[in-house]
């Protein structure tokens, strides 16, 4: 196949369908598309990219809505 024929075929080809969004990450607000892995938490769906980059403290604060406390002596 000549390079001109390949260019013409690619140009005339139907565009690939975009993946269908099925949810929204509650941390970064990015779409979670069909076929992607994600975590289903009580706070909402969390994409794997967000969870992989989180520390335990960030997870507790951002996803579980927990606050850090300071110990004091009464």
TAHUFEN-V513336 format. One line per field, one symbol per residue. ss: DSSP state (H for helix, E for strand, L for the rest). psi: psi as a letter, one per 40 degrees, with the letter a starting at -180 (. if undefined). Layout:
# TAHUFEN-V513336
ss=???
psi=???
This chain:
# TAHUFEN-V513336
ss=LLHHHHHHHHHHLLLLLLLLEEEELLLLLLEEELLLLEEEELLEEEEHHHHHLLLHHHHHHHLLLLLLLLLLLL
psi=hidddddddddeiiiihiihheahhedeeiihiheiiihhideahhidddddeiiddddddddefiiiihhih.
